[in-house]
Amino acid sequence: MKNMIRLVLILAIAFTYSLSIQAQEDNSISLTLKEFEDKVNKEGAKAQIIDARSFEEYQQNHLKGAINLNVSDEADYQKQVSKLKKNKPVFVYSIGNGRSKTLRKKLQSEGFSEVYELPGGFSNWVGSGKPVESATGSGLTSDQYNKLIQSDNIVLVDIGSKYCGGCKKLIPVIDSISQNHPKDLKVVKIEFFENKQLGIDLNINSLPTLILYKDGKIVWQKTGFSSTAVIEKEILAIQNKSASLEKPVSGH
């Protein structure tokens, strides 16, 4: 009987601990973009904001007041974290929610009471038109972009970043598609963080994003990884539709 009671107590403690950890995680990932922004603004100049990207990325664009922290460099990590107050909110971000998620969990395990992760990452922040400290300028205008996508052929636009892991996985896919369509497809690659205003104009909130245009109009758009087969299927569907529209209607 005593063993049974002990087991029940152990399970109850484990369950309570699990709920506590879950509550901590929910506290950091369930915010909307506006809620995240409001919390940062509430903290004002004292806001503890951490950019978990590379220093090169940080130099180009970052949230005002953010410090850059390299999670993979333990010495730098300890130096930067020692300056933070564990009883105050901490706000973390990366391109999406990859590196920032790792950082969030690490901070939580070290006793930080409130760690908030930027929902959708920095790409969502930029694409939503939120303010950033920038050294890159706005990039292409909408008019310049519209000229780029003008073509008699189908146009495939790849919007990504050289710092984005998911975008890098798409490189061989896009290269293969381009080689398969040397005469009937135009490929345009856009570096998102060097063309921030364009990202806002196109409502791009996540990377990578692929867009297919025909006659200057969007006919297909997808966020995230797409296989060669998926893209080829969409291109064929557009070609078949164009062919059917161009086919003369026989008289009766």
N, C-alpha and C positions, 0 to 999 in steps of 0.2 A: 504493500500500500504506500509506504514511504517513497519507494522508487517511482511509483506512478505519479505521486504528487510532485516529486522532483522533476520528472519528465515534463509534466504539464507546466511547471514554472519556467523551465528552460525554453519550452516552445513559446510560451507567452512573452518572455523577454526577447526572444529572437524575432517574433512577429512585431513587437513594439519597435525594436531597432530597425527592422525592415521598413516599417511605416515612416519612421523618422527620416531615414535616408531618402525614401521616395518623396517625402514632403520637401526635403531640401532640394531635390532635383526638380520637382514640379515648380518650386519657388523661382527657379532660374530659367526654366524653359517654357513656361506657360504664358509669359507676357506677350502682349501684342506689341507691334512696333511703336505705337503711340504710348503705351504704358511704359515701355523701356525708356523712351525719350523723356516722358514726364518725370520719371524717377531720376534720370540724369540731371534734368533741369532743376529739380527740387534740391539736389545736392549742390548745385552751382559750381563755384570754383573749387570746392573741396571734393568734388566727385572723383572717386578712385576708378579710373578707366584704363583698362589694359588691352593693348593691341597685341594679339598673339601671332601676328604674321612676321615675315622676315623684315629686317631693318630697311632693306631696299623698298619693299612695299610701303612700309610706314613712312619713309621719306617722301614718297610720291603723294600719298593721300592718307589722312587719318582723322579720327574724331578729335575735335578741339579738347585739349587737356589730357589726351591719352598718353600713356607711356608705353614704350615698346618693350616686350618681355620675350626672350627666347627660352621656351620651355626645355629645349634640348641642351641648353647650356646651363648646367646646374649652378655654377658659380654666379652667373648673371641672374639666374632665377632667384637664388637666395638673397642676393644683394638687393634686387628690386622689391621682393616680397617683404623684406625686413622693414621697408619704409611704409608699408600699408598697415592700416588699423583693422584688426580682425572683427571688431564690433561694429564696423561701418560697412555699408553696401559696397560691393565691388562689381564693376561692369566689365565684361570680357567680350571680345569679338575676334573673328578671323574672316576670311572670304565668305565661307558658308558657315557651317557649324562643326567643322572637323577639328582643327587645332584649338578652337575656343572650348570645345567640349572637353578635350583632354585637360586643358588648363582649369576649367571650372571644377572638374572632379578632383584635381590635385589640390586646389585651394580649399575645397570643402573638406577633404580628408585631413587638412592641416588646421581645421578649426575656424575657418571664416564662416560667420553666421549667415551672411546674405551674399550670394553670388548670382548675378543676373547675366544671362547670355543673350546677346543681341539676336533676336529671332530672324532667321533667314540670312544672318551674317552681314558683312559689310556691303556685299553686292546688293542686298535688299535695301540697306540704308541709302546707298548712292542712287539706286534706281528709283527710290521713292522721293528723291529730291531733297533729302535731308542735308544739312550743312556739313562741310568737311574742310579741313585745312589741306590745301592742295598746292603742289608745285608743278602740276602737269597742264593746267589750262583746261578748257572745255572740250577741245577737239573738234571733230567734224560737226558742221551745222546740218540741219535737216535738208536744206537745199543741196548741199554737197553730197549727202548720203543718197538723196533721190536720184542724183545724176549717176552715182555709182551703180545703182540697181536697175538703171535703164538698159534694156537689152532685148533683142528679138528672141533670145534664148531664155530658158528657165534660169533663174538666179538663186543660188544657194548662199545665204549669209550665215556665217559662223561667228557668233558673238561670244567671246570668252576672254581668258587671260592667261598669259604665260606662267602665272603663279598658281593657277587653278589645276588641281590634280585631275578632276573629271574632264577638264578641257584638254589636257595633255593626252588622255586616253582616246580622244576623238581625232587627233591628228592623223594617224594612219587610216582611219575611216574616211575622212574628208579627202585625203590624198588619193585613196583608192577610187572614190566617187569621181574625182576630177579626172583621173586617168581613164576611167570608163566612158567619160563624156567629153572628149576633147573639143568637139564642135557644137554641141547642143546644150552646154551648161556653163554658166559663168559663176565662179566662186569668189565671194568677197569675205575677207576675214577682218573682224573688228576687235581691237583691243579695248575691252570695256572700260577699264580705269583710266585710259587716256582719252576717252570719248564720253565723259560723264553726262553731258547734256543730251547727247544722242540716246544714251541709255534711258534717261528720263522720258524723252519724247516717244520712245518705242515701248515704254512700260516694261523694261527688262529688270527683273528683280532677283534673278537666279542665273547662275552660270553652270555649264554652257547653255546657250539658247541657239537653236537652229531655226531659220526661217526660209521658206521657199517662196519666191515671187514669180508671177507670170504676168507680163504686161504691166509691171509696176504695182501689182496688187498681191497681198499676202494670200497664199492658197494653202499653206501648211506651216505650223509653228510648233516646236516642241522644246521643252526644257529638260536638261539632263542628257545622259548618254543615249545615243541612237546607233544601232548597228547598220552596217552597209546595206543589208537586206531590207531593213525598214525604210531607209532613205530611198533606195532604188525603187521600192514599191510605190512610194509617193511620187517620184519623178515619172514613172511609167503611167501612173493614173492621170497625171497632168497632161502628159503627151497624148494619151488615148482620148482624153476629153477634148483637147485642142484639135486632134485629127477628126473627131466626129463632128465638131462645129464647122470645120473647114470643108467637110465632104458635101458636095452638091446634092441637093434633094432632087430625086428623079420625078419627072412629071407623071401625071395620071391620065 
